[in-house]
Amino acid sequence: MPDPEFNFLKEKPLETIEEISNSKFGHEEIATTLEKITEKCPTPFTIGLFAKWGSGKSTIANSLKRKLLSKNIPVVLFDVWKHEGDALRRTFLKEIVKQLRSKDYGSAFLSEDFKLNDRLERSVSTSSDTKLKVNTTILKQLLPWFVGILVIVGIACGFLYKYQLLDNVWNFTKPFILMFSGVATGGAFLIWLLKQSVYFFSAETTSFGVDKFEDPHEFEEEFANILKALQHPRIVIVFDNLDRVTHDKVAEVLSTIKTFLEPGDIEDEKKEVVFLVPCDARSIKHHLANLYGSTDKFTFDSDEFLRKFFSTIVWIPDFIPVELESLAKDSLHETGVSVLDNNYVAWIITKAFRDNPRQIIQFVNILLANYLLVAERQGDYKDFPPDFLAENISQLTKYLILNQLFPDEIEVLRQKKVLSLYEVKTVNFEIKKDDISAKKKNAEFLKFIEETKNIPIENLRIFFTLRRSEQEKKFPGFESFITLLEDRKTKEAKEYLEKIGDFNDVQLVSDFAQAIKTEIENKTNPVSLANLVSTLFTVISENNIAMSGPLFQEISNILNGTCKEQIHLVSPKSVDNILFTLCASDRPSLITQWITAIEGMVANDGRYQTNRSFIDEVFGVLTTHPDYLDATQAPRIQQILTSNYSRDIELAQMVIKTDASQKKIGSPQYAQNFLGSLSGNQIPETVQRIDILNQFDDSLVHSLGADSVFGKFSEILTAENQLTTNPFSEKQKLVNAFNQFIQNHLVWMKAATEPVRTIFIDSLIAGYNVRPSFEEKSVFIPVLVEAKKYVPIAKLPQIESLLSTYLTNVKPESFNQSYSDLPIEEKTKFFEQGLYTPAETRSINDENFREEFFAKITDVQKQGFIEKLFRQNIEAAFQFVEKIDPKEHKNIFPIFDKIWTIYDSTSVQNKKRMFDFVNSRKADNDAHVREILADKISTCLTSVDLAIQEVGLHGLAEASKHLAQPRLRQIVKEVFDWIRKPEISPKYQPFSIRAILSENDQFNDQEKAEFVQFVFEELVRKSTDIIHINFGLEILGQLKPKYEDRTQNFDDIKLRIDSEQDINIKNALVTGLAKLKPFRVNTDNKDFWLSIDELVSPKEEKPS
């Protein structure tokens, strides 16, 4: 219920001193300013007070009037709008006198004896003396009657006289009779004459008339008379509400002010007149511009007009927002309704009416009125819950503002049934391109929506109606939900369902289904019903909501009855998912309706509007469930498909879903028609059609005939060969489609006659030859390879020749693509027969092709190719095997013994690469390969060629990681035995010695001692080459022999030092030997190392 006390606000200009002084907008200061201007300005003087409607112009005028009256200066307020329909000058003069004689003025301003001229309102007449006049016309008309009466009397008297009847009587009564007759006749005549005197006589009066004022000078003189009658020399005249009247009235007022109200031509110029015109300047300019307009020869400047018209102008400044918001708050508080006393409400009102205090007050009254209406509908068992206003007062305020400021936009939302303000950005408001004003207004609307999005409205329908149905009371927003269903707004309808509650609640589902059922039962429009049902099916399916059977039975009844001819508006897919499960008994009749609807659409009989989506869904259901069709329905759907849609790709894709759908819905005639739809005009579509054709079951394909299919393919390919504009990729897809079909139906296709097959092969070869590059020719390779299976024998060499030439010239990536399109069985034997040799020859010298080729040949072919590659191009071979996939090592190491045969003849660098390859792969764990590896390493280390030795050392270092210890011992033993041979000279074989050193642990103690002895003797003591000596000492530094173990060797070196004449060798021996000194000496070696120390740092000789 509304608050028991509420107050509507006064919506009129402020008048009293208290009201004006309490104004928040500085009106009093403006009035004081105008007071000073009107007192001091020269006259006549015209003041413009400019501001928008509702900003306080009238309030300021009232305040000015109060101030000037206190100084005995009369002020006349003339409301132009109020008197818009009256004659301006006449009304104005009367209003002046009326106000100057009102109780506010008394008799202080206008002489008591002053009276407006009677001619101001009416014409005046003046009369002269009256004269009696006889109506001779009437007398002339009566003359025959007088004569007739006299004749009758004469006849009567003659009659009496002739017969002398009763002479005595006559003589006696004659005077009396004559007298009586005369009196009677004369009296009657006089009486009649008196009665008719008005017709016989008339009074004639002479009158002189004077018309009412029409001449402007007469009004001017009368205005002058008023001014003369004023007791005060100055008067202020205010023309209020000028901006509210028509264009003509604005011009008339302004013209009147300038032409006759300014008393410049009046003889008595002592009177001073000041005019004040409060108005909206933009509105006045608009009036003037519309009235005078512009032509090619003349342009009316309204700004210039106003500048010349007004003597001065006072603008009411913009309002301070906080003052307006304070006004809004105070106004809401003044209503006495607590719910309205809300900061959000005050804020949005201020935002909407930021330039107009009066509009704020006016809107608060509108809000209060609507609040009272909603409050009556709020409460238990009513349209709105008890707390609706408390929770939605801001939304109600926003809606009312939008409805007032943007009525056109709100009407569009209402018509388009847009329920949420979040959607306004997507709404087409259908504004004309040249309607700049409407575009501006729409932009303001969208801006206001965006700036006030903190007050969202998600259900406009509530505010459109301010009522709710019974269903909506139980399910808030239900009517909006029904509207969404009718408008097919699936997304919004789903969002509504998500807010209703838990649809796992059986009672909730039951109540909701009953509400929908009730709504459906009450609707009669079949189109709305069909839309509602279709959208309902979609949303409950997508939300997995299981509703009650009675609802669906009612829907089924409707689809079989009321909506029978609107069946095409309901999604067949949804009908299948929902109704066919719950109302299976109605399925035959509904399917019959579907078929009837499609028949009506294709026949264009006017009953059904063509709906391709409906047709697609019907075929989708029936091809998924061909068992739905009974014996009478299947032929009808076949006929529809064959006669009307045999070229339709989408429906064909449905037909081929299953063998059952092809048998039930497809037919040989349909297959023939579909084959006939193939053409080369649009390759992507043709490829798609061939793919569909490829999925026809055998019975349909065989009904076509192999010659027909080959013939159609040849026709398409021949036409395509003559075109050069189609992209290569499309050509490739087309040929691949041909090939795929032939592969799948090869046995059947072989049954085609030889001439037909030959024509197809010729078209393939022609297509191959017409392509300018081998990359483009690649598209034909798979189909040419496949063609070898069915090609006439005479054509086989020609195909082989094309393939051989192709392999010799095509780019690897193109070859790889064409190869990938081959069937698996063709890939495995592609390089058999005559194609291996040209491909191998190319691969030996073409690195890029080599990789593609190698990946596609058999293991046996790979081994032979690698061996051949090593023999013909070892550099290329190494490059190839070094980056080969480890999985392919199985094809390298089995033939490595053959590869080793070229080892001795290859370069040092290649020897190293061979060692690296084998060692990096640990010889593939092949004992045979390892044995050969060890043998080759030993051979290198027993070569006097130091470069080869270095390769051997490098190979040994890596081989030691995977060779067995016995084999390593054998290698170093062979090398040591070799180096000690007498014929090996010099003994400086650095890489061989380092190899021995690296595997020194493989020696037994005796062999180790022999190696140390070898180094001491052969490289240090006996050598005369300082490089050899330093190398030997370096080796000894790594062997770390002890003096007590090798005393003889150390002493021999010491003896050589003592006897050595070559100072460089001597220093090298001393330095190298010193490096062999242990960290700690003992009694056995102390003297020796002291002697060496003395050699390193000789004592200074004492002077003699």
SEGU-963425 format. One record per residue (C-alpha): y, z, x. Coordinates in steps of 0.2 Angstrom, whole numbers, plus 5000, padded with zeros to 4 digits. Example, Ala and Ser with C-alpha at 12.3 -4.5 7.8 and 13.67 -1.06 7.14 Angstrom:
BEGIN
497850395062 499550365068 
// end
This chain:
BEGIN
500050005000 501849975006 502950115011 503650204995 505450175001 506050005008 507749925010 508249745011 509749715022 511449645016 511649465022 513549435021 515049445033 515649625038 517149675028 517549865029 518349945044 516850045047 515649895047 516749795059 517049935071 515149965072 514849785076 513849765092 514549595097 516449615101 517049545085 518449665084 519149615100 519149435095 519949475079 521349575088 521549425099 521849305084 523049435077 524149415092 524049235092 524549215073 525949335076 526749245091 526249065089 527548935083 527248855066 526448755059 524948805070 523148765068 521848885077 519948835079 518748975079 517148895086 515348965085 513748935077 513248985060 512849165058 513749215074 515149315065 516549195061 516749255043 516749435049 518049405062 519149315048 518949475037 519449585051 520949475055 521449485037 521349675037 522449685052 523749565046 523849645029 524249805037 525849715045 526249635028 525749465034 524749385019 523049305023 522149185012 520349155014 519848985006 517948965006 517748775007 515848775003 516148884988 517348754981 516548594988 516248524970 518148554965 519648454968 520248524984 522148524983 522148584965 520848724969 521748774985 523448804977 522648904963 521649004975 523149044985 524149114970 522549204964 522249294981 524149334984 524149414966 522449514969 522449694970 522349684989 524049614989 524949684974 526649604971 527249634989 526949454994 527349344979 528849344967 528349414950 529149274941 528249144951 527149034940 526148884945 526648724937 525648684921 525448504927 524348574941 522848574929 523348474914 524548344906 526048414897 526848334880 528548354872 528948314853 530648254843 531148274824 529948234810 530348104796 529548064779 528847894777 528047804762 526447714763 526847544755 525147484758 524347614747 525647574733 525247394734 523447434732 523747544716 524947424707 523547334698 522947494691 524647544684 524847374676 523147384668 523447554660 525147494652 524247344645 522847454637 524247574629 525147414623 523547344615 523147514606 524947524599 524847344593 523247374584 523847524575 525447434570 524547274564 523347354552 524647484546 523247604543 523847764535 525647714535 526147884529 525047974542 525647854555 527447884551 527148074551 526148074567 526847934576 528148044586 526748164590 525548034596 526747944606 527348114614 525548174617 525048004624 526547994635 526348174641 524548154644 524747994653 526148044663 525448214667 523748144673 524748014683 525748154691 524248264695 523348114703 524948064712 525148244720 523348234725 523548064733 525248104740 524548124758 524047944757 525647884750 526847984762 526648034781 527648134793 528248034808 528448134825 529048054841 528148134857 528548114876 526948154888 526948204907 525348184916 524548324928 524848314946 524048164955 525348114968 525048204985 526948234986 526848334970 525448454977 526548464993 528048514983 527048644973 526348714990 528148724995 528648814980 527248944984 527948965001 529648994994 529049124983 528249224997 529149385002 528549365020 529049225031 527349195038 525649165030 523949135038 522749025028 520849025033 519748885029 518048955030 516248875030 516948705033 515448655043 514348685028 515048545017 514748355017 515548235029 516848175016 517348355012 517648395030 518748245033 519648285016 520048465022 520648425039 521648285032 522448405019 522948525032 523848395043 524648295028 525348415016 524948595020 525948595036 527648615029 528548505041 529448395028 529848535016 531748565015 531548755017 530848765034 531048955036 529248985030 527848995044 526148935041 524648965052 522948895049 521348965055 519748855054 518148955059 516748825061 515248765071 516148635082 514548535085 514248525066 516048465063 515848335077 514248275068 515148265052 516548165059 515448045069 514348005054 515847975043 516847865055 515447805066 515747675079 515747485079 515847345092 517747355092 517947535089 517247695096 517647855087 517848005099 517548165089 518048275104 519648185106 519948205087 519748395088 520748415103 522248335094 521948425078 521848605084 523348685092 522248805101 520348855101 519449025102 517649015106 516549165101 515549195118 513649195119 512849355114 512049475126 510149475123 510049665124 511349675110 510349555099 508749645102 509649805098 510249725081 508449675078 507749845081 509049925070 508849805056 506949825057 507250015057 508450005042 507049925031 506250095031 504550015034 503750105049 502549955053 504049845055 504849965067 503949885081 504549835099 503449675099 504149615082 505949655088 505649555104 504949395096 506349395082 507649405096 506849265106 506749155090 508549195084 509449225101 511049145096 511249205078 511449385072 511449335054 509849235055 509049395063 509549495047 509049355036 507349345044 507049535043 507249515024 505949365024 504749475035 504949625023 504649515008 503049445016 502549625022 502649685004 501549534998 500249575011 500349755008 499849724990 498349634996 497849765009 496549905006 494749935002 493949794992 495549684994 495949535004 496349625019 495649785027 496749945026 497349925044 497749735044 499649745044 499649885057 498549775068 499349605064 501149635060 501649545076 500549395072 501249385054 503049395062 502649255074 501949145060 503449165049 504549125063 503648965066 503548925048 505448945047 505948865063 504648725065 504048685047 503548505051 502448565066 501648695055 501348575041 500448465054 499348605059 498948645041 498548465037 497448445053 496648615049 497048685067 496648865066 497148925083 498748915092 497748895108 497348715102 499148655099 499248565116 497848445110 498648415093 499348235090 500948275080 501148085077 503048085082 503847915082 504347845099 506147825095 506347995085 507248095099 507648235088 505848265083 505248255101 506548385106 506048495091 504148475096 504548525114 505448675108 503948725097 502648705111 503848805123 503948945110 502048945108 501848965127 503249095129 502449205116 500649185120 500549375122 500549375103 499049265100 498549195083 496749135083 496549115064 498049025056 497149005039 497449185035 499249165037 499248995028 498549075012 498849265014 497249285004 495349295007 493849234997 492449354993 491349285007 492849305019 493049485014 491249515020 491349385035 493149385040 493649205044 492249135033 493349005024 494048945041 492248925046 491848825031 493348715034 492748695052 491048635046 491848515034 492948445048 491448435060 492248545073 490648605081 491348695095 492548805085 491148835072 490048895086 491349005093 491549085076 489649125074 489749205091 490949335084 490049375068 488749485075 486949495080 486049355071 484449445076 484949565062 483849505047 485049575034 486549495042 485749325043 485149345025 486949385019 487749245029 486449125023 486849175005 488649155008 488448985014 487248944999 488549004987 489948904995 488848744994 488348774976 490248784972 490648614980 490648454972 491348334984 489848244992 490748195008 491348365011 489648435007 488748305019 489948345033 489748535030 487848515031 487848405046 488948525056 488048675050 486348605056 487048575073 487848745076 486348845070 485148735080 486248755096 486448945093 484548965088 484949045072 483449055059 484149065042 483249085025 482248955016 483148965000 484748895009 483848755016 482948715000 484648704992 485248595006 483748485003 484048474985 485848414988 485348285001 484148214988 485448224974 487248254976 487348184993 486048044991 487347904996 488048015009 486448045018 487147945033 488448075036 487048205040 486248205057 484448155055 484048245071 484648405064 483748365047 482148345057 482348505067 482748605052 482248535035 480648445040 479948605046 480448715032 480448585018 479048465023 478748415005 480448335004 480248235020 479548075012 481048065000 482248095014 481547965026 481547845011 483347875009 483647855028 482847685027 483747635011 485447685019 485047575035 484547435024 486147455014 487147455031 486347295038 486547215021 488347275020 488147305002 489647425002 488647584997 488547645015 489747645029 488947575045 488547725056 487747685072 487447865077 486547885061 485447735064 485047785082 484547965076 483447895063 482547785075 482547935087 481648045075 480447905069 479947845086 479648025091 478648065076 477947895070 476647985060 478148035048 478047855041 476947815027 476147645023 477647595013 478947655025 478247585041 478447395036 480147425030 480747505046 479847365056 480747235046 482447325049 482047325068 481447145069 482747065059 484247165064 483947255080 482747155091 484047125104 484647315104 484247395120 484547575114 483347565100 482047465111 482047615123 481647725108 480247615102 479347615120 479347805120 477447815116 476047695112 476047765094 477847725091 477547545098 476047525086 476947595071 478647525073 478447375085 477747215081 477247045090 478746965082 479847105088 479247075105 479546895104 481246915098 481647045112 480946925125 482146795118 483646905121 483446895140 484746795148 485646785165 487346815158 487446995162 486247045175 486347235173 485847215155 484447085159 483747205172 483747345158 482847225146 481547175159 481247355162 480947395144 479847235142 478847305157 478547465146 477847375131 476047415128 474747285133 474547225115 476347185113 476547105131 474946995128 475646935112 477046855122 475946735132 476046735151 476846555151 478246615140 478646765151 478546655167 479546525159 480946645153 480946725171 481146545179 482546505166 483546655171 483246645190 483746455190 485346495181 485646635192 485346525208 486846415202 488046565202 488846635217 490046755209 488746895205 488647035217 487147035229 486647205223 486447135205 485346995211 484247115220 484047225205 483547065195 482247005207 481547175209 481347185190 480447025190 479347085204 478947255195 478447165179 477347045188 476547185198 476147295183 475447145173 474747045188 472947005181 473746945165 475146845174 473846755184 473246675168 474846575167 474546395170 474846325188 476346215184 477246365176 476846475191 477346335203 479046325194 479346505195 478846505214 480046365217 481446455208 481146605220 481146495235 482746405229 483546575226 483046625244 483746475252 485346475242 485846645249 486946615264 486346765275 484646845279 485347005272 485546935255 483846845257 483047015259 483047035240 481746895238 480546965251 479547095240 479346965226 478846825239 477546945247 476846985230 476946805225 475546765238 474346845226 474646725212 475446575221 474546405221 473646385238 474746235242 476346345242 475646485253 476146405270 477846385264 478046565259 477246625276 478546515285 479946595275 479346765279 479146725298 480946655299 481546805289 480846935301 481546845316 483346845310 483646985297 484547145301 483447295303 484247395289 484047245277 482247225282 481947405279 482647395262 481647255257 480047325264 480347495255 480247395239 478547335242 477047415234 476047535245 474547415247 475747275252 476547385265 474947435274 474447255276 476247175278 476047135296 474347075295 473946895296 475346785303 476846905302 476447035316 476746915331 478546865326 478947035322 478247105338 479046975349 480747025341 480447205343 480147195362 481947145365 482847215349 483047395350 483647415332 482247315324 481047395336 481147565327 480947485309 479547385315 478647525324 478747635309 477847515298 476347455308 474647535310 474147655324 473147525333 474647405332 475747545338 474647575354 474647395358 476447375355 476947525367 475747455380 476547285379 478347355378 477947455395 477347295403 478747185397 480247295397 479947465404 481747515403 481647485384 479947565383 480647725391 482147725379 480947705365 479647835369 480947965374 481647975357 480147935347 479548055334 478348185341 477148135327 476947965336 476348045353 474548015346 474847835348 475547845366 474447955376 472847875371 473447725381 474347815395 472947775407 473547595404 475347635406 474947725423 474347565430 476147505431 476647665439 476547615457 477547455454 478947535445 480547615452 480747785458 481847825443 480547765431 479247865440 480348015437 480547965418 478647945417 478348125424 479748195413 478948115397 477248175401 477748345406 478948375392 477548345380 476248435390 475248275392 474848295374 473548425379 472548275385 471448325400 471248145406 473148115405 473448275415 472148225428 473148065431 474748155431 474148275444 473448125455 475148035453 476148195458 474948215473 475248035478 477148055478 477048215488 476048135501 477247995503 478347985518 479747905506 480848065503 481447985487 479647975480 479348145487 480748215477 480048135462 478348225466 479248395468 480148375452 478548325443 477548465450 478848595445 478748535427 476848505428 476548685434 476948745416 475448665409 474248615423 472748725426 472848835442 471448755451 472248585449 473848655456 472948725471 472148565473 473748475474 474648585486 473048595497 473048405497 474848395502 474648525516 473148445523 474148275523 475648355531 474648425545 473848265550 474348205567 474948035561 476248115550 477748135560 478948205559 478348355551 479948375542 479448325525 480548435515 480048395497 478248405501 478448575510 479548645496 478148595484 476948695495 478148835495 478348825476 476448845473 476148955489 475249085478 473848955475 473348985494 472149115500 472749225514 472149115528 472948965520 474549065518 474549115536 474148935541 475648875532 476749015540 476148955557 476448775553 478248815549 478548925564 477748795576 478148625569 479848655561 480648785571 479948805589 479448625592 480848535583 482348465592 483248425576 484448555570 484248505552 482348525553 482548695562 483748755549 482548695535 481148785544 482148945545 482648925527 480748915522 480349065533 481749165524 480849135508 479149175515 479749335523 478549345538 478449515547 478649535566 477149645568 476049515558 476749365568 477249445584 476849285594 477749175583 479349285584 479249305603 479049115605 480649085596 481449215606 480849135622 481548965616 483249045612 483349115629 482948945637 483848835625 485248735633 485948665616 487148795611 487148725592 485248745592 485248905600 486548975588 485548905573 483948995580 484849155582 485649155565 484149105556 483049225565 484249365562 484049335543 482249375545 482649555550 481949675538 483049805530 482249945539 481549925557 480050025564 479450075581 478449915582 479849795580 481349895585 481549825602 481349645596 482649665583 483849755595 483749605606 484149485592 485549595587 486249585605 486149395604 487049405587 488449525594 488349525613 488949675622 490549665632 490349655650 491049805660 492349755673 491749775691 
// end
